[in-house]
Each structure stands twice: as structure tokens, then as C-alpha cells.
Amino acid sequence: MHISMRPTHSVVSDWNSNPLFGGVYSFLRPQGTPDDRQRLAQEILPNLWLAGEYNWADGPGTLHGAVFSGERAAHNVLAQGNAAQQVIVIGAGLAGLSAAQLLSQQGYAVTVLEASPFVGGRARSDSSMGVSVPLGGAWLHGHQSHPLASDVSHVAWPNWQPVNTFLVDHGQISNACVERVSALLARLESHWNTQTGLSLSVAEARQRSAEENALKPENAADQHVLDGWIRFAYSSLISAPLHELSVEHREEPYFLTGQNHLITGGLPDAIARRAAGLDIKLNQQVLALEKSASQWAVRTRDGQTLLADHVICATPVTALRDERLHVSPSLPSDVQRCLSNIGFGKVAKTFFRFPERCWGDRLGFLITGPTAPPYETFVDMTQVTGSPTLCAFSTGENALRAEQRSPEDRLNVVSELLIRAQVR
């Protein structure tokens, strides 16, 4: 019986091509340390606070990091003890909504300014395929104490199985290949763990390992598998280009208590509940913050100026780091340094609906080759959509290309890749 490898529908994220974001989530660059995240969690200028996954050092890059950072910023405002004051929150993602909700519950006058037409930020979902799919965050990293656990439906998600790796023009790798490359990767990781205090990137540390320890694969196929596994571990899961990611801080803590769970539904409703009753102004991109003697003047792209006693900036780190949001007086030099030490990675998610499950009973698999394929990591999202669906992850420059492809091209490219990798 012929099984079709060509999907019928697709939808893709826009985090990399959207100038309001320019990426997905944060990582530490070679000069960076967790102290940079901690500094950005403190007061930046008088009555100016930041919120977002990038300054939650115990869970950067996560949904819970965004929620907890927003609540922390709100508590910092509450500590000032004056509910008659006006608060402006910039950004209606999970961090901004969590901050605004807590302050509003305590009687503060809160206005949320959101640059896009939507709330939810990088936790936004898309329903253009007829069912809601998460374009951004989709996992509960530790389901027992996660702030969204009671708001969404979710299922336990097993660990990735390395044997579910496919080589372009070759097919699924053997158990012997898994053993060889696993051993090599373990030795590499062990060597990288000794590279402390050197401000090296993962790419630099890998080159040094090869030179100092001759840690090289036995053959070209093993090399391609090793490359794919390293990209999976860091370029995909951490979202970081290997030449930008700190080898010393390449694996930051991000798990709460419990297991890794996939969100299967309810995320849009959970975001809507957090937004309910708040004064949210959409399509209001903030361009500048200017501090006078007693208040902040918040200036938007359409020429409005709003005054606030406190400001919580809950935008992606790039807005301040790349000075798309101008702050006067200038940010302190240590804050600027901390911002520059935090990178913002590129990962795109493309959902493909198929006539049938052409990937068998696998819940996930990896495709690699001599160069990084246009789609590398695949996760079965059938439990989310109710029909055969794969979510394909693209990294680096491939992430931007994935978002810029036409709908027809997306279907053709992934179909050809699955056929060449002999996924079945």
C-alpha cells in the first residue's frame, strides 16, 4: 500500500521574520553568565523594571520563566506601596499579562501596551488549519508545579530516542552508530565541562576538543549524526547558534518539579483569562521611554504619550538590547553589558498535516546530513490536532527561510526531505 509523504496543509511561525521579535528565546553568549540575568531582574532605572524569560535565571526560555518574571516585576512595584500610582506594562505576552493581572488585582491602575494585533506574545497559537496549534511555547517543563498546569490539557512526553535519527540519502541509523556517536558525544561534553572561565563558544570548544583530544568520528556518516545531535541539543532546544552560545553556560536550569509534558489544548483560553478585564491597547508599539523628575513618559509609534509612575518592560530582550526601544536617561553601563551578553536564538516551527502517519508510531525523530536540512527535528502533534500532524523545527538561517517559503513550497520541501531520508 502506498503511503503519501506529502502533507496537505501547513502553518508556520513568524518569530524570526517579525521585526517585533527577531527570534524566539534567549541564551547566554560566551561572555555571559547567569549573573547577567539576575542583574536584569533588578530595578534598571528608578521605577523601571524588566520582565521576560530572559531574566528568570532558574528557567530562561520557558513559559514558566515568563510567568514568574512578570509576577516578580509586579511584586517589585507592589513593594513601593502606593496603589494610587499608574503602571504601564509594555508587552502583552505571558510576562506582561502576569504582571498586569497581579497589579490589577491589587487595585493598581494598569495599562498594557502591545505592539502587535494579538495578546500572548511568543505563547500565541494559530487556528488557520482549523485547530489551534502553538506557534511558540508548547511544553510544561515540570508539570507538577508549573503555573499553567491547571489551565491547559497536557500529556507526559517521553525522552528523545537517538535511534530515531535519519540520514539524508541513507535512512535510519543503526544501533551501532547510536553507540559510537553517543560515546563520542559524551567524551566531547566531558571535555567541554573543563572549559570554564575561558569565554568560549560551543563551536570554539568543539574545535579545541578536536585539536587537543582527536575526538573525531570514525566516518562521514557518524560525523553527520554527531553534527545533527549537537544542533538538536543546542541550536534547536536552546535556540542558539553554536558560534554564539557559551560553552560554560550552554545548559542552564529550566525544569520545575515533575515531568516534561506536551500541552495538548487550552493555551489560548489560558492566555485569554489572564488578559480578561485588563486595559490592553493593541497595535501600540512603544518607541521611547523618557524619565522626568517624577514620572515616565511612554511614547508610541502613532505619536501618543502616556505618563506612568512605574513601567514594566515585558518585551523580548532584543527591544532594549538592539535599542529599538530608546530609554532616556541611558541605561546604566552594567545593564547594557548584561543585555549584550544575552543572545536571542532563531528557531522556526512549521506544522504539517498529512493524510496519514507516514512516520510510523514515532513520537519524534531527527533528520541530518552533510549540511543542516531545511527541517531537522520532527515532533508528532497528532494528540494536539486530532489528525496526522508533524511539527518540524528549523534553526539558524533555515529558520528564516522556513518562515519565508510559500505554502506550496513548504509542502514540496518537507515531502522531498522525508523521502530522501527514507522516513517510514
N, C-alpha and C positions, 0 to 999 in steps of 0.2 A: 504494500500500500504506500502510495506517495504521500509524504508529509511536507506541507508547504513551509518553506523557510522565510517566506516574505510576509511581513506584517501588513495589516490593513489600515491602521491608524497610528498616529504618533502625536506627542506633545512634548515640548522641550522647555527647560528653564530659560531665564534671560539674565541671570545674575552677573555674567561676565560681560555681556554686551550692553547692559543697562548702566549708564553713567552714574546713576544714583547709588549703585553698589560697587561695580568693578571687581567683583569676586564673591566668594562665599563665606569663609570664616578664617579666623586668624591662626597664626603660628609664630614662633619665635625665630628671628633671624640669628646669624652666628654671633653677633654682639649682644643679643638679648638674653634676659634671664626672667624667671618668674617675678622678680622684684619690680620689673617694668610694669607688669600687670597690676601689682599691688599699689604702685605709686599712682597709677591712673584711676584707682578706686578711691583715692583721697580727694579732698577739695582741690580743684585745679586753680581757680581764682576765687575771690570772695563770692560765695553763694552760686558757684558754678560747679556742677557735678557731671560725671560721665557715667553711662550705663551701657552694657552690652557684653556679649560673650567674651570679648577680648580682654576685659578687665576683671573677669572672675577666674582667678588663678587656679581654683580647685575644679574647674570644669570648662575651660575655654573651648570654643567651637561647638557648644551643645545648647539644646533647648533649655535645659535647667540652668545653665550658666547665664543665659539671657534673662530668665525669670528672676533668679536670685540677685543678679546685679541690679536689676531695676528696683527690686524691693529694698536692697541696701541703700541705693541712692535716695529713695523715698524716706527711709529711716534717718538718713543724714539731714534731710530737710526738716523732718519732724523734731529732730534734736534741737533745732533752733527755737521751737516752742511758740510759734506765732501763727495760728490758723487763719488770721485775717489777711495774710500775705498772699500775693498772686504768684502762681508757679506756672511756668511754661515748660512743657516736655517736648523735645524735638525728636520726632520719630515715633511711629505707631506700630513698631514691631513688638515682640514679646517683652523686651526690656522696657520700652516706653510705656506700653499698656499696663504692665505690672506696677511700675512706679506711679503712674497716674491713678490707677484704681485704688491703691493703698492710700494715697494722699487724699483722694476724693472721699473715701470712706471716713477719713479723719476730719472732714469739714473744710478742707482747703479748696480754694478756687483754682482749678487746674484747666489749662488749655493745652491740647495736644496738636502740634503742627506736623502734618505728614506730607512729604514731597510728592508721593505717588497718589494714584486714584484709589488705593486699597489700604486696608489695615492688614497687619500680620507680618509685614517685612519678609525676612527670609524663612518664615514658617508658613508662608502663603501656599494655598492649594489651587489647583486648576480643575475645572469641570468640563472643558471643551470636548473631552472624549465621552461625555455622558455620565461620568462618575468622577468623584473628587480624587485627585492624586496629589501627593505632597511634592511640590517643586523644590522645597528646601528640607528643613529638618523632618525626619521621619522615624527616628528611633528614640526610645527611652533607655538611656544608658544607666541602668539600675532602676528597675521598676518599683521596688518596694517603697522608696522614699521620694520618688520623682514628683514634682509639683503638678504634672499633668496626668499622672497615672489614673486618677479618679475621674478625669474629664474626657478621656478618649478610650476607645477599644484597642486592645493590643494583644499580641501573642509572643511567646518566647521565640527567640531567634537563635538557631544553633551557630556554633563557630564555623568559620570558613574551612572547607576541606581542601588542602593543597592539591590533592589528586584531581580535583575538578579544574584543572588548568589545560587549556588547549593552545597548541602552536599553529599559527597560520601555515597552511600547506603541509600540515603534518598530522594533526588530530590530537587526541587526549594523550597526555604524558603518562609514562609508565610509573609503577610504584618504585622501581629502581631509581628513576630520575628524581622522584619526590625525595627519596632518602639522600641522594647525593647533594641535591641543591639545599635541602633542609640543613644538612650538616655544614655545608659551606656558609649558608646564611647565619647559622648560629656562631660560627667562628668569626665572621665579619662583625656581627653585633657585639661579641665579646671584645674584639679589638677596639671597636668604636667606643665602648664604655670606658676605655682607658684614655680617650682623647679629651680630657677635662681641662678647662681653663685655657684652651688654645683658640677659641673663636673660629672653629672650622665649620664649614657646611658639610652636609652629608656627602655631597659629591666630592669635596676635597678629602674627607676622611676615607672615602672608598678608594680614591686614588692612592692615598698614603698606605692603606692596607695592602693594596696590590703590590706596591713597591717594596714595602718592608717585610711582608709575610708571604708573598707569592700566592695570595688567596685568589686563585683563578679557576674557573670551571674547566672541566675536562674536555668539553667540546662546545660547538656553537649552540646546539640546542639547549644545553644546560645554561649557557650564558644568557640566552633569550628568556629562559624561565626565571633565572635569578633577577634579571632586569625587570621583568614583569612583576615579580613578587615585591621587589623594593618599591617600584612605583605604586603598587597596590597599598603597601603599608604606609607610605608617606605622601606621595603625590595625590592619592585618592582619599584615604582615610583622614590624613592630616591636612590635605589640600595644598601641600607646599611643594614648589619646585625644589628639586634636590640641591641645586646650587644656592638656594636661599635659606634652607632650613638648617638651624643649629643642630649639629650632631649631638652636642651635650644635652640639649633640651628638646630632642626630637620626639620624646614620648612623655607628655605631660599628663597628670592625672585627670581623668574625665568621667570616672564611674561613681555612681551612688551605690547604695546597698541594693542587692538584688541582681537580676539577670538583664541581659540585653534583650529588649522587646521591640518588635516592629509595630508601629502604630497602624492599625487597620481601618480606622474610621474615627470621626468625631472631632478632628483637629480644627476644621473651620468653625464648628459650633463653639469649641473651647475658646477660640480667639474672639468670636462674636460676643461671648459672655463677658470676657474681660473688657471689651470695648463698650458694652452696654452702659448707657447713662453718662458717658464721658463727653465732654465738649471737644470733639475731634474735627479739625479743619483739614480736609484733603486737598491735594494739589497745591500745597503751600510750602514750597522749598525755601528753607532759611539760608540766606547768603552771608549774613553777618550778625555778630553779637558785639555790642558796644556797651561798656560799663561806664555809667556815670557815678556820681557820688553815692547814690542810694539804690539805683535800680539798673537793670539790664534793659537795653533797647534791642529788640529782636527784629531784624529787617528781612523781609521776604522778597522773593523774585518779582512778585507783582506790585512791589512798591509800598506794601504795608509796613508799619512799625508798631509793634506791640511792646508794652512795658511789663516787666516782671521783677519780683523781688528775688526769686530763685529760678535758675534754669537747670534742667536736667537734659543733657545732650545724649540721646539714645540712638544715634546714627551709627552706621558701620564705622570702623576705625579710620577708613580711608578719607572720610569727610574732613576730619581735622588733620590727619597726617599729611594729606595732599593739599591742604588749605583751600578746599572747595568751600569750606565754611570759615570765613575770616573772623578772628576774635581780636578785639581791642579792649584793653591793652594786650600785647602779645602774650602768648602762652609762655610760662616760665621755661627756661632753657632745659631743665631736667625733664619737664613734661614733653617738650619737643623731642628730646633724645629718646625717651621711652616710646613715644609714638613711632619714631623711625626704626626702632628695634623690633617692631611687630609687623610681620608680613600679613598679607591678605591673599589667600590662595585662589586658584582657578579650578573649579570642578563644575561640569555641566551634567544635568540629569535629563535623559530622554526616555520617555515611556513609549513602548511599542506594544500594540495589541495584535495578537496573532490569531489565525483561525483555529489553531490547536497548539498544544505544548510540544514544540519541536525540540525542546531541550531535555526531554525525559522527566524524571522525578527530581532533578537537581533544584535546590532552592537558591543556588548561586553558582557562578563559575567565572573563570578568568580567561581572557584571550590575550596572547602575547606573540611577539615575533621579532624580526630583526630591528624593526622600529616600533614605536608605540602605536598600536592600532587606533583608528578613529573612535572606537568604543572598546573599553578594556574590561571593566567589571560589570557583571550582569547579575541582577537580583530578581528572583521570581516575585512578582507583585500580584499574583492571581488572587491571593487572600484579600487584597485591598480592593481590586476592581470587580471580582466575581467572574472574570473571563481571562483566558490565557494572556498574560501580560509580563513583559520584562522591563525592568528599569536598567538602562545602560548608562554607565558613568564614563565621562571623558575628562581628561586632565590637561593642564597646561594650555598650549596653543590649540590643541584639539578641542578643548572646552569651548573656546570662542568659535571655532569652525562649526562645532555641533549646533550652536545656537543660531548660526547664520545660514545653515543649509535650508533649502526649500523643503516643504513637506514630502514631495516626491523623491527628492534626493536622499532624505533621511531613510526612507524605506528601502531604496536601492542599495545604499551603502551598508546598512546593517545586514541586509539579506546576503549580499556578496560576502561579507565578513564571516557570517555563520557558516556559509557553505565552504569557504576556503579553510576555515578552522575545523571543519568536519564535526560540528556540534550535532549530536543526535542521541 
